[in-house]
C-alpha cells in the first residue's frame, strides 16, 4: 500500500509539472510586452515591425538580426552597442531583432545581453511569425545571420548587409543616410 501511495503522489506531481510547463508556450505574442528580467525585450509581430519601419518621422532605422548561437553575431555585438551609443543624439533608431526561440529568452538571450552590458532595445519574434518579419524587411533574404537592414528617413530599405561587419563599416553606412 505504501508503494502505491508514493506512485500516486509522484504521478500527481508529474501531471502538475506538465500542466505548468505547457503554459509558457501559450503567451499572447500579438502584443509587445516587457519582461521584468530585462526591461528592453519585446515580442513583436509583423504589423508592429511594419509600423516601426514606415513611421520614421525623419529618422533612419538600423535593424540588426542576430542569435545567441551565431558566432559572427556575438563577435559584432559590441560594435552594435558602440554604434548605438555613438548615434544616441542623432536621428537614428536601432532595433536588435533576436531570432532565438522565445523559450530561450530567459536562459540564453537575457544572460547574453547582461554579459554584454547591452542598452539596445531587443525584439523577439514568436516561432510562428519569424518568416513574416524577415520577409517584411527583404523577401529575397536567404535567412543567414547576422544581417543588417538600414532604412532611410522615409522607411525605404537602402542597405542590406549579410554577414558580420565592424563599427567603422556600420557607422559609414548610417552616416551616408543621415546626411541625405
QUINORSUL-V889473 format. One record per backbone hydrogen bond with DSSP energy under -0.5 kcal/mol. NH is the residue of the N-H (numbers start at 1). CO is the residue of the C=O. E is the energy in kcal/mol with one decimal. If there is no record, write none. Layout:
NH | CO | E
NH | CO | E
This chain:
5 | 1 | -2.0
6 | 2 | -1.9
7 | 3 | -2.3
8 | 4 | -2.3
9 | 5 | -2.2
10 | 6 | -2.9
11 | 7 | -2.6
12 | 8 | -2.1
13 | 9 | -2.2
14 | 10 | -2.3
15 | 11 | -2.1
16 | 12 | -2.3
17 | 13 | -2.6
18 | 14 | -2.4
19 | 15 | -2.1
20 | 16 | -2.6
21 | 17 | -2.8
22 | 18 | -1.1
23 | 19 | -1.0
23 | 20 | -0.6
24 | 20 | -0.6
25 | 22 | -0.8
26 | 23 | -2.1
27 | 24 | -1.1
29 | 27 | -0.9
33 | 31 | -0.5
35 | 38 | -0.6
38 | 35 | -0.8
41 | 38 | -1.0
42 | 122 | -2.3
44 | 124 | -2.5
49 | 45 | -2.3
50 | 46 | -2.7
51 | 47 | -2.1
52 | 48 | -2.1
53 | 49 | -2.3
54 | 50 | -2.8
55 | 51 | -2.3
56 | 54 | -1.2
58 | 153 | -1.1
59 | 56 | -1.5
60 | 91 | -2.8
61 | 151 | -2.3
62 | 93 | -3.0
63 | 61 | -0.6
63 | 149 | -3.2
64 | 62 | -0.5
64 | 95 | -2.7
65 | 147 | -3.3
66 | 97 | -2.2
70 | 67 | -1.1
71 | 69 | -0.7
74 | 70 | -2.2
75 | 71 | -2.4
76 | 72 | -2.0
77 | 73 | -1.2
78 | 74 | -0.5
79 | 76 | -0.6
80 | 76 | -1.5
81 | 77 | -2.1
82 | 78 | -2.2
83 | 79 | -2.5
84 | 80 | -2.6
85 | 81 | -2.3
86 | 82 | -2.4
87 | 83 | -2.1
88 | 85 | -1.1
90 | 87 | -1.9
92 | 90 | -2.4
93 | 60 | -2.9
95 | 62 | -3.0
96 | 121 | -1.7
97 | 64 | -3.1
97 | 95 | -0.7
98 | 96 | -0.8
98 | 123 | -2.9
99 | 66 | -2.6
104 | 101 | -2.1
105 | 102 | -1.8
108 | 104 | -2.9
109 | 104 | -1.8
110 | 105 | -3.0
112 | 108 | -1.8
113 | 109 | -2.6
114 | 110 | -2.5
115 | 111 | -2.4
116 | 112 | -2.1
117 | 114 | -1.0
118 | 113 | -2.5
122 | 40 | -3.7
122 | 120 | -0.5
123 | 96 | -3.0
124 | 42 | -2.8
125 | 98 | -0.9
129 | 126 | -2.1
130 | 126 | -0.6
133 | 129 | -2.0
134 | 130 | -2.4
135 | 131 | -2.7
136 | 132 | -1.6
137 | 133 | -1.1
138 | 134 | -2.3
141 | 138 | -1.5
146 | 65 | -0.6
147 | 65 | -1.6
148 | 161 | -2.5
149 | 63 | -2.9
150 | 159 | -2.4
151 | 61 | -3.1
151 | 149 | -0.5
152 | 156 | -2.8
155 | 152 | -1.8
158 | 150 | -2.8
159 | 150 | -1.8
161 | 148 | -3.1
162 | 160 | -0.5
163 | 146 | -3.2
163 | 161 | -0.5
170 | 166 | -2.5
171 | 167 | -3.1
172 | 168 | -2.1
173 | 169 | -2.0
174 | 170 | -2.4
175 | 171 | -3.1
176 | 172 | -1.9
177 | 173 | -0.8
177 | 174 | -0.9
178 | 174 | -2.2
179 | 175 | -2.1
180 | 177 | -0.9
